[in-house]
Amino acid sequence: MNLARSGAVSVLLLAAGMVPQTALAQTRYAVVPTATIFPGEIIGAGRVTEVEVTNPNLAGGYATDVSDVIGKVSKRTLVPGRTIPVGSLREPFAVQRGSTMRMTVNTGGMTISAAGTPLQDAMVGDVVRMRNLDTGVIVSGTVMADGTVEVMQK
């Protein structure tokens, strides 16, 4: 009889005060809010904590590390003590509707910039419609990581 398959080795290790490696590997953690987080709120470090998962039947898809949720924005209401589904989080908007931003156009080694205001919220890499504050013309551009909008040429 193979002792490893019968579980006798685990029982012997537990009796000796040692925890088998398989028991350590099964410890799972989940991130839960410490207070209600409403849609659109940015999640701060003091709003969430990690807890050990005690329900072996808990479905996956939840955040397992606090660093995965800090700085993200909730897409729905998150209740204290409940796991945070990863699909309920998004990156914060880099561009907010109505703010004043710099728009740039790169053409033939020359860069032209102007002040503009976005007509909708957007994240880095999104295409956003902008109104030129000087001319009132509406153009489309890509939100860049540096906080500018690079206008698309026709």
Salt bridges, closest charged atoms under 4 A:
GLU41 OE1 - ARG47 NH1 2.92
GLU91 OE2 - LYS72 NZ 3.39
